[in-house]
Amino acid sequence: MLDLRKFAQIIILLIVGGLVLVLAGGLLKGKSVKKSMEAPQPESAQSEMKLTDIEFTEMEKGKQFWTLRASEAIYFHDRQITKLKSVHLTFHLENDEGEVILESNEGVLHAGTKNIELRNNVRATLPRGYVLLTDSADYDHLRRKVSSESSIRVFGPGGEVNGNKWDYEIGSRTAFLAKVKASLIMSKLQIGK
């Protein structure tokens, strides 16, 4: 009887030992798989997040103020900027007076200020059928102003205007041009509201 009891204890110890080894092996294997699946941490100069087909809307007083769309957005935490590709920025004017649409090949959104830089083939579509073309434009969120220090070309009903500088105040829907050269067709010109 004593031999049968020792034999049963040895069998139970072997089973428990085998289970311990299987569990320990599984835990070790799980840790090695987890380590191999972890992505390398980005360096501070590299991007921290990349998104495609993004849309971001800025709301004010419960209404859309502007909507930013881009085919690609790469965020850099250390500089607090988001680099954008194929940018489409729409300003929603008050009282259903239309929209101002700015498009460019690339841009930069500054996280803290919400200022936006537009670069490379900037096209602004303005109310009343006017279009502005330039190489770069900057949106100042605090001042609610779009400006361009590069040469511009504006065309639409009534003619064409070329200039060296452009400021557009979104709230008043007023544009200011510097060093202007104009070609106007007076019968088709639309001035004022």
Backbone as CSV, one residue per row, in Angstrom:
resi,resn,N_x,N_y,N_z,CA_x,CA_y,CA_z,C_x,C_y,C_z
1,MET,0.809,-1.173,0.000,0.000,0.000,0.000,0.862,1.249,0.000
2,LEU,1.960,1.149,0.660,2.874,2.259,0.725,3.464,2.548,-0.637
3,ASP,3.746,1.569,-1.412,4.307,1.761,-2.746,3.300,2.407,-3.678
4,LEU,2.038,2.053,-3.530,1.010,2.636,-4.375,0.822,4.119,-4.057
5,ARG,0.905,4.489,-2.791,0.769,5.877,-2.378,1.945,6.691,-2.905
6,LYS,3.188,6.190,-2.799,4.363,6.892,-3.318,4.270,7.039,-4.831
7,PHE,3.809,6.005,-5.470,3.671,6.044,-6.921,2.666,7.132,-7.340
8,ALA,1.527,7.264,-6.631,0.507,8.269,-6.929,1.066,9.664,-6.694
9,GLN,1.869,9.856,-5.627,2.469,11.156,-5.330,3.468,11.551,-6.421
10,ILE,4.235,10.609,-6.891,5.219,10.879,-7.944,4.493,11.273,-9.233
11,ILE,3.416,10.572,-9.556,2.640,10.889,-10.761,2.058,12.293,-10.642
12,ILE,1.480,12.630,-9.486,0.899,13.967,-9.271,1.981,15.029,-9.375
13,LEU,3.165,14.803,-8.771,4.269,15.766,-8.856,4.732,15.947,-10.301
14,LEU,4.792,14.870,-11.061,5.184,14.968,-12.468,4.168,15.781,-13.273
15,ILE,2.895,15.562,-13.005,1.844,16.316,-13.723,1.936,17.799,-13.364
16,VAL,2.037,18.119,-12.072,2.151,19.512,-11.630,3.414,20.141,-12.206
17,GLY,4.532,19.448,-12.159,5.788,19.955,-12.721,5.665,20.214,-14.213
18,GLY,5.022,19.302,-14.935,4.817,19.490,-16.377,3.966,20.712,-16.669
19,LEU,2.911,20.910,-15.877,2.055,22.088,-16.063,2.825,23.378,-15.787
20,VAL,3.641,23.363,-14.748,4.458,24.542,-14.422,5.398,24.855,-15.580
21,LEU,6.034,23.839,-16.144,6.946,24.055,-17.273,6.200,24.587,-18.505
22,VAL,5.027,24.053,-18.775,4.240,24.523,-19.924,3.830,25.976,-19.728
23,LEU,3.352,26.329,-18.515,2.949,27.707,-18.243,4.135,28.660,-18.307
24,ALA,5.262,28.269,-17.730,6.458,29.113,-17.768,6.928,29.316,-19.204
25,GLY,6.901,28.272,-19.999,7.295,28.386,-21.410,6.364,29.311,-22.179
26,GLY,5.078,29.218,-21.905,4.101,30.085,-22.570,4.303,31.545,-22.209
27,LEU,4.593,31.813,-20.936,4.838,33.199,-20.511,6.087,33.764,-21.169
28,LEU,7.152,32.994,-21.213,8.391,33.455,-21.858,8.175,33.697,-23.349
29,LYS,7.451,32.805,-23.999,7.193,32.962,-25.428,6.328,34.195,-25.675
30,GLY,5.339,34.449,-24.821,4.474,35.630,-24.947,5.263,36.915,-24.824
31,LYS,6.231,36.958,-23.904,7.058,38.158,-23.743,7.932,38.383,-24.965
32,SER,8.488,37.340,-25.539,9.353,37.525,-26.710,8.532,37.965,-27.916
33,VAL,7.304,37.460,-28.078,6.443,37.888,-29.178,6.057,39.347,-28.987
34,LYS,5.737,39.733,-27.740,5.363,41.114,-27.454,6.503,42.059,-27.781
35,LYS,7.734,41.704,-27.420,8.888,42.549,-27.719,9.080,42.691,-29.212
36,SER,8.902,41.625,-29.966,9.105,41.703,-31.414,7.995,42.481,-32.097
37,MET,6.800,42.558,-31.485,5.689,43.288,-32.087,5.745,44.775,-31.779
38,GLU,6.473,45.205,-30.757,6.543,46.614,-30.405,7.264,47.389,-31.496
39,ALA,6.680,48.521,-31.879,7.298,49.367,-32.900,8.407,50.194,-32.265
40,PRO,9.450,50.497,-33.016,10.501,51.348,-32.476,9.962,52.740,-32.203
41,GLN,10.424,53.347,-31.132,9.980,54.683,-30.761,10.585,55.707,-31.705
42,PRO,9.768,56.681,-32.176,10.305,57.682,-33.099,11.267,58.628,-32.392
43,GLU,12.221,59.124,-33.149,13.130,60.125,-32.619,12.394,61.445,-32.572
44,SER,12.882,62.402,-31.772,12.165,63.655,-31.614,12.078,64.431,-32.923
45,ALA,13.018,64.246,-33.840,12.980,64.963,-35.111,12.029,64.308,-36.095
46,GLN,11.628,63.070,-35.836,10.725,62.383,-36.736,9.279,62.660,-36.348
47,SER,8.385,62.343,-37.250,6.969,62.552,-36.967,6.512,61.583,-35.883
48,GLU,5.465,61.998,-35.183,4.920,61.154,-34.142,3.585,60.542,-34.543
49,MET,2.963,61.127,-35.581,1.688,60.597,-36.017,1.485,60.982,-37.485
50,LYS,0.998,60.036,-38.271,0.704,60.291,-39.682,-0.713,59.814,-39.962
51,LEU,-1.527,60.722,-40.505,-2.905,60.402,-40.832,-3.152,60.709,-42.302
52,THR,-4.105,60.016,-42.899,-4.472,60.294,-44.284,-5.947,60.680,-44.337
53,ASP,-6.276,61.476,-45.342,-7.649,61.941,-45.569,-8.268,62.504,-44.293
54,ILE,-7.665,63.593,-43.796,-8.140,64.183,-42.536,-9.108,65.328,-42.813
55,GLU,-9.944,65.606,-41.831,-10.830,66.760,-41.854,-10.929,67.286,-40.439
56,PHE,-10.698,68.601,-40.289,-10.742,69.252,-38.982,-11.585,70.512,-39.117
57,THR,-12.565,70.689,-38.252,-13.436,71.859,-38.309,-13.263,72.691,-37.055
58,GLU,-13.044,73.983,-37.244,-12.947,74.943,-36.147,-14.327,75.545,-35.928
59,MET,-14.845,75.401,-34.700,-16.172,75.905,-34.369,-16.045,77.179,-33.536
60,GLU,-16.946,78.127,-33.792,-17.029,79.347,-32.989,-18.491,79.681,-32.773
61,LYS,-18.853,79.859,-31.529,-20.225,80.196,-31.153,-21.224,79.195,-31.736
62,GLY,-20.848,77.929,-31.733,-21.730,76.872,-32.196,-21.843,76.748,-33.712
63,LYS,-21.038,77.519,-34.459,-21.087,77.467,-35.916,-19.712,77.118,-36.472
64,GLN,-19.705,76.536,-37.659,-18.436,76.245,-38.325,-17.782,77.552,-38.748
65,PHE,-16.508,77.723,-38.381,-15.776,78.910,-38.830,-14.911,78.549,-40.030
66,TRP,-14.118,77.480,-39.889,-13.359,76.975,-41.032,-13.235,75.469,-40.943
67,THR,-13.040,74.863,-42.130,-12.840,73.423,-42.226,-11.563,73.186,-43.007
68,LEU,-10.690,72.363,-42.448,-9.415,72.034,-43.069,-9.443,70.571,-43.478
69,ARG,-9.137,70.326,-44.754,-9.026,68.950,-45.262,-7.641,68.799,-45.866
70,ALA,-7.084,67.599,-45.750,-5.786,67.317,-46.358,-5.704,65.828,-46.672
71,SER,-4.960,65.506,-47.729,-4.801,64.097,-48.084,-3.858,63.392,-47.120
72,GLU,-2.966,64.174,-46.490,-2.015,63.595,-45.537,-1.652,64.639,-44.497
73,ALA,-1.531,64.214,-43.254,-1.147,65.094,-42.148,-0.106,64.371,-41.301
74,ILE,1.050,65.011,-41.129,2.123,64.433,-40.317,2.393,65.393,-39.162
75,TYR,2.167,64.904,-37.930,2.292,65.737,-36.734,3.676,65.590,-36.115
76,PHE,4.285,66.736,-35.760,5.588,66.779,-35.103,5.393,67.419,-33.730
77,HIS,5.400,66.600,-32.689,5.118,67.065,-31.332,6.142,68.082,-30.843
78,ASP,7.433,67.835,-31.110,8.466,68.726,-30.591,8.346,70.151,-31.138
79,ARG,7.796,70.306,-32.346,7.632,71.637,-32.939,6.182,72.106,-32.921
80,GLN,5.268,71.253,-32.477,3.849,71.570,-32.401,3.269,72.008,-33.749
81,ILE,3.674,71.290,-34.811,3.163,71.588,-36.145,2.666,70.308,-36.809
82,THR,1.785,70.497,-37.772,1.307,69.393,-38.596,1.563,69.770,-40.044
83,LYS,2.390,68.988,-40.734,2.645,69.223,-42.149,1.523,68.574,-42.942
84,LEU,1.030,69.293,-43.947,-0.134,68.869,-44.704,0.192,68.727,-46.188
85,LYS,-0.521,67.827,-46.862,-0.421,67.669,-48.315,-1.821,67.790,-48.906
86,SER,-1.901,68.351,-50.120,-3.178,68.558,-50.819,-4.193,69.212,-49.888
87,VAL,-3.921,70.465,-49.558,-4.682,71.202,-48.549,-5.911,71.861,-49.169
88,HIS,-7.023,71.806,-48.453,-8.279,72.441,-48.846,-8.840,73.108,-47.586
89,LEU,-8.776,74.445,-47.521,-9.218,75.206,-46.351,-10.429,76.045,-46.744
90,THR,-11.557,75.810,-46.077,-12.797,76.521,-46.376,-13.192,77.389,-45.192
91,PHE,-13.363,78.694,-45.444,-13.888,79.616,-44.439,-15.380,79.768,-44.691
92,HIS,-16.187,79.487,-43.674,-17.640,79.570,-43.777,-18.051,80.982,-43.336
93,LEU,-18.514,81.799,-44.264,-18.868,83.176,-43.964,-20.201,83.244,-43.240
94,GLU,-20.357,84.283,-42.444,-21.588,84.454,-41.666,-22.765,84.804,-42.565
95,ASN,-23.946,84.612,-42.048,-25.197,84.988,-42.715,-25.342,84.352,-44.095
96,ASP,-24.827,83.139,-44.244,-24.946,82.413,-45.514,-24.452,83.220,-46.709
97,GLU,-23.360,83.962,-46.509,-22.797,84.780,-47.588,-21.770,84.012,-48.411
98,GLY,-21.768,82.718,-48.304,-20.874,81.906,-49.118,-19.652,81.433,-48.367
99,GLU,-18.632,81.121,-49.135,-17.392,80.573,-48.574,-16.191,81.195,-49.274
100,VAL,-15.083,81.185,-48.570,-13.783,81.483,-49.160,-13.006,80.175,-49.087
101,ILE,-12.535,79.706,-50.239,-11.852,78.412,-50.296,-10.413,78.630,-50.728
102,LEU,-9.475,78.124,-49.938,-8.061,78.170,-50.280,-7.565,76.749,-50.473
103,GLU,-6.831,76.527,-51.569,-6.281,75.213,-51.866,-4.797,75.374,-52.178
104,SER,-4.008,74.377,-51.790,-2.573,74.384,-52.087,-2.052,72.958,-52.093
105,ASN,-0.854,72.791,-52.630,-0.238,71.456,-52.663,0.251,71.027,-51.289
106,GLU,0.681,71.984,-50.473,1.186,71.649,-49.142,0.916,72.784,-48.168
107,GLY,1.063,72.478,-46.893,0.821,73.488,-45.874,1.301,73.033,-44.515
108,VAL,1.145,73.939,-43.541,1.539,73.662,-42.157,0.476,74.247,-41.239
109,LEU,-0.023,73.425,-40.309,-0.943,73.878,-39.271,-0.158,73.975,-37.976
110,HIS,-0.178,75.160,-37.344,0.504,75.372,-36.070,-0.482,75.075,-34.942
111,ALA,-0.157,74.081,-34.130,-1.090,73.562,-33.131,-1.520,74.604,-32.105
112,GLY,-0.599,75.368,-31.562,-0.942,76.309,-30.496,-1.766,77.492,-30.960
113,THR,-1.434,78.046,-32.112,-2.090,79.262,-32.594,-3.220,79.012,-33.582
114,LYS,-3.249,77.846,-34.196,-4.172,77.484,-35.271,-3.905,78.307,-36.530
115,ASN,-2.718,78.897,-36.619,-2.315,79.570,-37.851,-2.002,78.509,-38.893
116,ILE,-2.233,78.849,-40.167,-2.027,77.886,-41.245,-1.212,78.533,-42.350
117,GLU,-0.161,77.850,-42.775,0.648,78.284,-43.912,0.246,77.436,-45.112
118,LEU,0.045,78.075,-46.246,-0.267,77.371,-47.489,0.857,77.661,-48.474
119,ARG,1.390,76.621,-49.104,2.524,76.781,-50.008,2.314,75.963,-51.271
120,ASN,2.906,76.466,-52.359,2.982,75.727,-53.615,1.618,75.681,-54.316
121,ASN,1.435,76.551,-55.283,0.205,76.620,-56.088,-1.038,76.902,-55.251
122,VAL,-1.064,78.080,-54.634,-2.213,78.466,-53.820,-3.289,79.067,-54.727
123,ARG,-4.501,78.591,-54.529,-5.662,79.090,-55.277,-6.728,79.456,-54.258
124,ALA,-7.177,80.712,-54.299,-8.249,81.166,-53.415,-9.478,81.457,-54.260
125,THR,-10.593,80.831,-53.928,-11.863,81.098,-54.593,-12.670,81.986,-53.660
126,LEU,-12.977,83.198,-54.156,-13.635,84.214,-53.341,-15.092,84.367,-53.762
127,PRO,-15.907,84.981,-52.893,-17.303,85.219,-53.273,-17.405,86.066,-54.548
128,ARG,-18.530,85.971,-55.189,-18.866,86.719,-56.408,-18.024,86.308,-57.615
129,GLY,-17.470,85.109,-57.591,-16.808,84.583,-58.771,-15.365,84.998,-58.993
130,TYR,-14.677,85.469,-57.971,-13.285,85.880,-58.126,-12.346,84.760,-57.685
131,VAL,-11.209,84.664,-58.372,-10.196,83.659,-58.076,-8.857,84.365,-57.933
132,LEU,-8.092,83.969,-56.918,-6.760,84.528,-56.685,-5.744,83.399,-56.791
133,LEU,-4.649,83.647,-57.495,-3.561,82.677,-57.622,-2.283,83.291,-57.069
134,THR,-1.534,82.512,-56.301,-0.267,82.960,-55.722,0.565,81.735,-55.339
135,ASP,1.811,81.972,-54.908,2.677,80.866,-54.500,2.521,80.494,-53.036
136,SER,2.131,81.472,-52.200,2.010,81.194,-50.773,0.982,82.121,-50.144
137,ALA,0.372,81.652,-49.072,-0.574,82.460,-48.300,-0.521,81.983,-46.855
138,ASP,-0.761,82.906,-45.950,-0.734,82.601,-44.521,-2.043,83.034,-43.885
139,TYR,-2.602,82.149,-43.064,-3.815,82.477,-42.314,-3.427,82.728,-40.872
140,ASP,-3.779,83.916,-40.352,-3.550,84.296,-38.962,-4.884,84.140,-38.237
141,HIS,-4.985,83.121,-37.394,-6.262,82.791,-36.749,-6.711,83.879,-35.782
142,LEU,-5.801,84.468,-35.025,-6.164,85.497,-34.058,-6.705,86.741,-34.756
143,ARG,-6.086,87.144,-35.850,-6.498,88.354,-36.581,-7.562,88.072,-37.633
144,ARG,-7.877,86.787,-37.889,-8.873,86.397,-38.889,-8.527,86.998,-40.248
145,LYS,-7.266,86.766,-40.650,-6.759,87.396,-41.857,-5.930,86.413,-42.667
146,VAL,-6.130,86.436,-43.987,-5.305,85.675,-44.912,-4.445,86.684,-45.653
147,SER,-3.147,86.395,-45.765,-2.267,87.329,-46.463,-1.249,86.567,-47.297
148,SER,-0.723,87.291,-48.282,0.301,86.728,-49.143,1.327,87.805,-49.444
149,GLU,2.584,87.469,-49.247,3.679,88.387,-49.547,4.258,88.134,-50.933
150,SER,3.764,87.110,-51.615,4.258,86.812,-52.963,3.304,87.430,-53.997
151,SER,3.746,87.507,-55.234,2.930,88.135,-56.274,1.618,87.374,-56.443
152,ILE,0.574,88.131,-56.776,-0.761,87.561,-56.894,-1.383,87.942,-58.230
153,ARG,-2.349,87.142,-58.619,-3.174,87.418,-59.795,-4.613,87.135,-59.398
154,VAL,-5.477,88.139,-59.535,-6.893,87.994,-59.219,-7.671,88.213,-60.511
155,PHE,-8.592,87.309,-60.800,-9.428,87.491,-61.985,-10.848,87.057,-61.672
156,GLY,-11.756,87.613,-62.428,-13.159,87.305,-62.255,-13.991,88.250,-63.087
157,PRO,-15.289,88.381,-62.752,-16.162,89.266,-63.529,-15.590,90.691,-63.560
158,GLY,-15.353,91.187,-64.726,-14.914,92.571,-64.858,-13.441,92.772,-65.088
159,GLY,-12.638,91.728,-65.002,-11.237,91.961,-65.308,-10.254,91.145,-64.515
160,GLU,-9.015,91.664,-64.542,-7.890,90.983,-63.901,-7.041,92.004,-63.168
161,VAL,-6.540,91.621,-62.005,-5.689,92.488,-61.194,-4.449,91.694,-60.809
162,ASN,-3.281,92.319,-60.968,-2.015,91.723,-60.527,-1.430,92.604,-59.443
163,GLY,-0.821,92.000,-58.447,-0.239,92.770,-57.354,0.904,92.019,-56.705
164,ASN,1.549,92.692,-55.741,2.698,92.106,-55.049,2.374,91.654,-53.630
165,LYS,1.222,92.049,-53.125,0.869,91.691,-51.754,-0.650,91.664,-51.657
166,TRP,-1.176,90.777,-50.783,-2.618,90.642,-50.625,-2.944,90.379,-49.169
167,ASP,-3.928,91.076,-48.644,-4.487,90.823,-47.319,-5.989,90.698,-47.477
168,TYR,-6.572,89.690,-46.855,-8.022,89.504,-46.912,-8.527,89.322,-45.495
169,GLU,-9.348,90.267,-45.040,-9.934,90.208,-43.709,-11.250,89.458,-43.812
170,ILE,-11.307,88.309,-43.158,-12.452,87.418,-43.300,-13.728,88.028,-42.728
171,GLY,-13.639,88.661,-41.561,-14.832,89.223,-40.924,-15.516,90.283,-41.767
172,SER,-14.738,91.205,-42.322,-15.318,92.284,-43.125,-15.383,91.952,-44.613
173,ARG,-14.791,90.807,-45.000,-14.711,90.389,-46.395,-14.093,91.471,-47.268
174,THR,-13.005,92.033,-46.760,-12.314,93.123,-47.444,-10.929,92.670,-47.859
175,ALA,-10.579,92.966,-49.110,-9.252,92.628,-49.629,-8.455,93.902,-49.838
176,PHE,-7.153,93.825,-49.542,-6.227,94.923,-49.765,-5.110,94.414,-50.657
177,LEU,-4.816,95.141,-51.717,-3.776,94.767,-52.668,-2.713,95.847,-52.693
178,ALA,-1.444,95.458,-52.915,-0.345,96.419,-53.012,0.285,96.341,-54.392
179,LYS,0.747,97.494,-54.882,1.405,97.604,-56.195,0.563,96.920,-57.269
180,VAL,-0.601,97.481,-57.491,-1.610,96.870,-58.355,-1.454,97.309,-59.804
181,LYS,-1.654,96.371,-60.687,-1.776,96.630,-62.118,-3.071,95.952,-62.528
182,ALA,-4.017,96.719,-63.084,-5.341,96.176,-63.367,-5.696,96.279,-64.839
183,SER,-6.516,95.342,-65.250,-7.118,95.336,-66.575,-8.606,95.110,-66.341
184,LEU,-9.406,96.166,-66.515,-10.812,96.109,-66.136,-11.739,96.241,-67.332
185,ILE,-12.859,95.555,-67.267,-13.947,95.707,-68.228,-15.091,96.326,-67.435
186,MET,-15.284,97.607,-67.552,-16.185,98.344,-66.682,-17.637,97.827,-66.742
187,SER,-18.099,97.372,-67.871,-19.488,96.907,-67.966,-19.731,95.619,-67.180
188,LYS,-18.674,94.846,-66.902,-18.832,93.587,-66.174,-18.301,93.651,-64.736
189,LEU,-17.719,94.752,-64.355,-17.086,94.883,-63.038,-18.125,94.866,-61.936
190,GLN,-17.869,94.075,-60.877,-18.750,94.025,-59.702,-17.974,94.566,-58.510
191,ILE,-18.405,95.693,-57.992,-17.738,96.303,-56.853,-18.754,96.426,-55.721
192,GLY,-18.320,96.167,-54.515,-19.191,96.309,-53.361,-20.156,95.154,-53.227
193,LYS,-21.144,95.344,-52.380,-22.090,94.271,-52.070,-23.217,94.218,-53.009
